[in-house]
Amino acid sequence: MIAEVERELLPSKLCEFAFETSGKFNQFYEQCPVLKTPDPELRASRLALCSLTASVLRLCLRLLGLQTLERL
């Protein structure tokens, strides 16, 4: 995505990507319990997905020149 944004000089694509990613993550978070999942392996997998998604969104926002909060 970053290479495409750079090649086409369209930062709006990065905005769209961040918006879509956050929306899909929100759907996941609403439908799939993370901390209350009884299976430890599934919980670890979901926590890893949460962490990776947060990293991707932080990177997108940083590239767009926006600061992020650590917690809401």
N, C-alpha and C positions, 0 to 999 in steps of 0.2 A: 504494500500500500504506500509506504513512504517513497519508494523509488518511483512509483506511478505519479504521486503528487509532485515530486521533484521534476520528473520528466515533462509532465503536462503543465506545470506551474499553476496548479489548481488547489490551493489550500482548502477550498470548500469541500473537496473530496475527503480530506482528513476529518473535517467536522462531521460530515455525513457518516463516516466510518465510526467515529467515536459515539455519535448519537445512536446509531444502530446497535453497536456493541453494548452500550449501556442499557438499551431497551431489551435486548435479548437476555442480558444478564439479569435484569429485573424480573423477567418472566421465569427464568430458571430459579431465582431465589424465592419467588412466591410459590412455586410448584414443588420444589425439592428442599426438604428440611436439611440444613447443613449441620448445625451443632447438635440437634436432637436426633440425628440418625443413629440407630442402635448399632449398626454394623461399623466397626472401627475402620475397616479398609475403605468402605464407601464414604465415611465421614472424612477421612484423610484425602481421598480423591476430590471430594467436593470443596474442601478447604484449599487444596492446591489450585483448583479452577478459580476460586474466589481470588486468591493471591495473584495468579497470573493475569486475570482480567483487570484487577486493580493496577498492576504494573503497566499493562498495555494502555489503559486509559490515562494514567499519569504521564506516560511518554507522549501520547497524542496531545494532551493539553499543554505539556511543556514545549513541544514543537510549535504549537500555536501561540506560544508566549503567554499562556495563562497559568497562574499559580493554583495549586490544589491545597485542600485542607487535609490534614491527617485523619480527622474524624469529624463526623457530623453529630 
